[in-house]
């Protein structure tokens, strides 16, 4: 509708519906951060065993024990590189929420604010990319990076036993016949045996939580005393995270996490955690946020992300470029398990 200059009107406070990325998986599971000056990242992994000491008569020679070997895994953190362009035309229109006839801000003030907004936007896009990597890694053991000039699949080798899929009456959607508690105990033992670590947490997708809470054998088992005692304060949990209680019989805290991202390949929004999946992990498992070298002559120091800005004289424009090479790596992949429950 066109504005009539003779009508009285009031400009209400502007609304910016910005969907700030949630990074619960990245910050909770991949809280170890390493930056590198190299394009590739190597890590040596040695898996021990549970062999016991050999019985030998004191009259005989001692038995020679073979030392454990190790394997070296090499990864190349995928590169992100995005930029924004600001021209003089961007400052000839009124700012959102400002009075139509007020003088408003100067072009210099507008330029400074726009630079800050663009910087935040590029940073948040990388935040969301890292959260997607975290979600892929803990659910499939694989991180994929597909874009212009890059098509990488980084496989951390999650075993098939750590990706169980329930069928038939075992599926949690069968509320009368399934036994979620028995499943959780089984999966807990798999992690304990393979990784030598005791899992204490499960993250359930939206559907999995509903099935679990409505199950005839499981719905009465959640203990919320941790909330009552103040160990977990719901108001202090990150957005998108719900704490459902503690399972005494399985020794597990139950969480629900809801967050989405826009998938360019399908042009749809997808959930970070598949609604029908349950992720279990041991907090002692090594999971690291790696940042590879910034491949820019201006980047003279090691940083997770590198931003630079420059002006072009003709046509007049200012560019803002953000670069990063993130890789969220679950090095102790045996400490993770992702089950499809429906």
TAHU-V945739 format. One record per residue. N is the residue number from 1. RES is the residue in one small letter. SS is DSSP state (~ for helix, > for strand, _ for the rest). D_LAST is the distance of its C-alpha to the last C-alpha in whole Angstrom. Layout:
n-><N & N>
res-><RES & RES>
ss-><SS & SS>
d_last-><D_LAST & D_LAST>
//
This chain:
n-><1 & 2 & 3 & 4 & 5 & 6 & 7 & 8 & 9 & 10 & 11 & 12 & 13 & 14 & 15 & 16 & 17 & 18 & 19 & 20 & 21 & 22 & 23 & 24 & 25 & 26 & 27 & 28 & 29 & 30 & 31 & 32 & 33 & 34 & 35 & 36 & 37 & 38 & 39 & 40 & 41 & 42 & 43 & 44 & 45 & 46 & 47 & 48 & 49 & 50 & 51 & 52 & 53 & 54 & 55 & 56 & 57 & 58 & 59 & 60 & 61 & 62 & 63 & 64 & 65 & 66 & 67 & 68 & 69 & 70 & 71 & 72 & 73 & 74 & 75 & 76 & 77 & 78 & 79 & 80 & 81 & 82 & 83 & 84 & 85 & 86 & 87 & 88 & 89 & 90 & 91 & 92 & 93 & 94 & 95 & 96 & 97 & 98 & 99 & 100 & 101 & 102 & 103 & 104 & 105 & 106 & 107 & 108 & 109 & 110 & 111 & 112 & 113 & 114 & 115 & 116 & 117 & 118 & 119 & 120 & 121 & 122 & 123 & 124 & 125 & 126 & 127 & 128 & 129 & 130 & 131 & 132 & 133 & 134 & 135 & 136 & 137 & 138 & 139 & 140 & 141 & 142 & 143 & 144 & 145 & 146 & 147 & 148 & 149 & 150 & 151 & 152 & 153 & 154 & 155 & 156 & 157 & 158 & 159 & 160 & 161 & 162 & 163 & 164 & 165 & 166 & 167 & 168 & 169 & 170 & 171 & 172 & 173 & 174 & 175 & 176 & 177 & 178 & 179 & 180 & 181 & 182 & 183 & 184 & 185 & 186 & 187 & 188 & 189 & 190 & 191 & 192 & 193 & 194 & 195 & 196 & 197 & 198 & 199 & 200 & 201 & 202 & 203 & 204 & 205 & 206 & 207 & 208 & 209 & 210 & 211 & 212 & 213 & 214 & 215 & 216 & 217 & 218 & 219 & 220 & 221 & 222 & 223 & 224 & 225 & 226 & 227 & 228 & 229 & 230 & 231 & 232 & 233 & 234 & 235 & 236 & 237 & 238 & 239 & 240 & 241 & 242 & 243 & 244 & 245 & 246 & 247 & 248 & 249 & 250 & 251 & 252 & 253 & 254 & 255 & 256 & 257 & 258 & 259 & 260 & 261 & 262 & 263 & 264 & 265 & 266 & 267 & 268 & 269 & 270 & 271 & 272 & 273 & 274 & 275 & 276 & 277 & 278 & 279 & 280 & 281 & 282 & 283 & 284 & 285 & 286 & 287 & 288 & 289 & 290 & 291 & 292 & 293 & 294 & 295 & 296 & 297 & 298 & 299 & 300 & 301 & 302 & 303 & 304 & 305 & 306 & 307 & 308 & 309 & 310 & 311 & 312 & 313 & 314 & 315 & 316 & 317 & 318 & 319 & 320 & 321 & 322 & 323 & 324 & 325 & 326 & 327 & 328 & 329 & 330 & 331 & 332 & 333 & 334 & 335 & 336 & 337 & 338 & 339 & 340 & 341 & 342>
res-><x & x & x & x & x & x & x & x & x & x & x & x & x & x & x & x & x & x & x & x & x & x & x & x & x & x & x & x & x & x & x & x & x & x & x & x & x & x & x & x & x & x & x & x & x & x & x & x & x & x & x & x & x & x & x & x & x & x & x & x & x & x & x & x & x & x & x & x & x & x & x & x & x & x & x & x & x & x & x & x & x & x & x & x & x & x & x & x & x & x & x & x & x & x & x & x & x & x & x & x & x & x & x & x & x & x & x & x & x & x & x & x & x & x & x & x & x & x & x & x & x & x & x & x & x & x & x & x & x & x & x & x & x & x & x & x & x & x & x & x & x & x & x & x & x & x & x & x & x & x & x & x & x & x & x & x & x & x & x & x & x & x & x & x & x & x & x & x & x & x & x & x & x & x & x & x & x & x & x & x & x & x & x & x & x & x & x & x & x & x & x & x & x & x & x & x & x & x & x & x & x & x & x & x & x & x & x & x & x & x & x & x & x & x & x & x & x & x & x & x & x & x & x & x & x & x & x & x & x & x & x & x & x & x & x & x & x & x & x & x & x & x & x & x & x & x & x & x & x & x & x & x & x & x & x & x & x & x & x & x & x & x & x & x & x & x & x & x & x & x & x & x & x & x & x & x & x & x & x & x & x & x & x & x & x & x & x & x & x & x & x & x & x & x & x & x & x & x & x & x & x & x & x & x & x & x & x & x & x & x & x & x & x & x & x & x & x & x & x & x & x & x & x & x & x & x & x & x & x & x & x & x & x & x & x & x & x & x & x & x & x & x>
ss-><_ & _ & _ & _ & _ & _ & _ & _ & _ & _ & _ & _ & _ & _ & _ & _ & _ & _ & _ & _ & _ & _ & _ & ~ & ~ & ~ & ~ & ~ & ~ & _ & _ & > & > & > & > & _ & _ & _ & _ & _ & > & > & > & > & > & _ & _ & _ & _ & _ & _ & _ & _ & _ & _ & _ & _ & _ & _ & _ & _ & _ & _ & _ & _ & _ & _ & _ & _ & _ & > & > & > & > & > & _ & _ & _ & _ & > & > & > & > & > & > & > & > & ~ & ~ & ~ & ~ & _ & _ & _ & _ & _ & _ & _ & _ & _ & _ & _ & _ & _ & _ & _ & ~ & ~ & ~ & ~ & ~ & ~ & ~ & ~ & ~ & ~ & ~ & ~ & ~ & ~ & ~ & ~ & ~ & ~ & ~ & ~ & ~ & ~ & ~ & ~ & ~ & ~ & ~ & ~ & ~ & ~ & ~ & ~ & ~ & ~ & _ & > & > & > & > & > & > & _ & _ & > & > & > & > & > & > & _ & _ & _ & _ & ~ & ~ & ~ & _ & _ & > & _ & _ & ~ & ~ & ~ & _ & _ & _ & _ & _ & _ & _ & _ & _ & ~ & ~ & ~ & ~ & ~ & ~ & ~ & ~ & ~ & ~ & ~ & ~ & ~ & ~ & ~ & ~ & _ & _ & _ & _ & _ & > & > & > & > & _ & ~ & ~ & ~ & ~ & ~ & ~ & ~ & ~ & ~ & _ & _ & _ & _ & _ & _ & _ & > & > & _ & ~ & ~ & ~ & ~ & _ & _ & _ & _ & _ & ~ & ~ & ~ & _ & _ & _ & _ & > & > & > & > & > & > & > & _ & _ & _ & _ & > & > & > & > & > & > & _ & _ & > & > & > & > & _ & _ & _ & _ & > & > & > & > & _ & _ & _ & _ & _ & > & > & > & > & > & _ & _ & _ & _ & _ & _ & > & > & > & > & _ & _ & _ & _ & _ & _ & _ & _ & _ & _ & _ & _ & _ & > & > & > & > & > & > & > & > & _ & _ & _ & _ & > & > & > & > & > & > & > & > & _ & > & > & > & > & _ & _ & _ & ~ & ~ & ~ & > & > & > & > & > & _ & _>
d_last-><50 & 53 & 55 & 58 & 60 & 62 & 59 & 58 & 55 & 53 & 50 & 47 & 45 & 43 & 39 & 38 & 34 & 33 & 29 & 30 & 28 & 26 & 26 & 24 & 22 & 26 & 28 & 26 & 25 & 27 & 30 & 33 & 35 & 37 & 39 & 41 & 44 & 43 & 40 & 39 & 37 & 37 & 36 & 37 & 34 & 35 & 33 & 35 & 34 & 35 & 38 & 40 & 44 & 46 & 49 & 52 & 56 & 58 & 60 & 58 & 57 & 54 & 51 & 50 & 47 & 45 & 44 & 40 & 40 & 38 & 36 & 37 & 34 & 35 & 33 & 35 & 33 & 33 & 35 & 35 & 38 & 38 & 41 & 43 & 46 & 48 & 51 & 54 & 53 & 50 & 52 & 54 & 52 & 51 & 49 & 46 & 47 & 51 & 54 & 55 & 58 & 58 & 59 & 56 & 55 & 57 & 56 & 56 & 54 & 51 & 51 & 51 & 48 & 46 & 46 & 44 & 42 & 41 & 41 & 38 & 36 & 37 & 36 & 33 & 31 & 32 & 30 & 27 & 27 & 27 & 24 & 22 & 23 & 22 & 19 & 19 & 20 & 18 & 15 & 16 & 20 & 21 & 23 & 25 & 28 & 29 & 32 & 36 & 37 & 34 & 31 & 30 & 27 & 27 & 25 & 25 & 24 & 20 & 20 & 17 & 17 & 16 & 13 & 11 & 8 & 7 & 8 & 9 & 10 & 9 & 5 & 6 & 6 & 9 & 11 & 14 & 13 & 11 & 13 & 11 & 15 & 16 & 13 & 14 & 18 & 17 & 16 & 19 & 21 & 20 & 21 & 24 & 25 & 25 & 26 & 28 & 27 & 25 & 22 & 23 & 20 & 16 & 15 & 12 & 11 & 11 & 8 & 8 & 11 & 11 & 9 & 11 & 14 & 14 & 13 & 16 & 17 & 16 & 17 & 21 & 21 & 21 & 24 & 26 & 29 & 29 & 29 & 32 & 34 & 34 & 32 & 29 & 31 & 28 & 31 & 31 & 27 & 27 & 26 & 22 & 21 & 21 & 21 & 20 & 22 & 22 & 21 & 24 & 23 & 21 & 23 & 21 & 21 & 18 & 18 & 16 & 17 & 18 & 20 & 20 & 22 & 24 & 23 & 26 & 25 & 23 & 25 & 22 & 21 & 18 & 16 & 17 & 14 & 11 & 9 & 5 & 8 & 10 & 14 & 16 & 20 & 23 & 26 & 28 & 27 & 29 & 28 & 30 & 31 & 34 & 36 & 38 & 42 & 42 & 44 & 47 & 51 & 51 & 48 & 50 & 48 & 45 & 42 & 38 & 39 & 42 & 44 & 47 & 49 & 52 & 54 & 55 & 59 & 59 & 57 & 56 & 53 & 51 & 48 & 45 & 43 & 40 & 39 & 37 & 35 & 32 & 30 & 27 & 27 & 25 & 28 & 27 & 23 & 23 & 23 & 19 & 16 & 13 & 9 & 6 & 4 & 0>
//
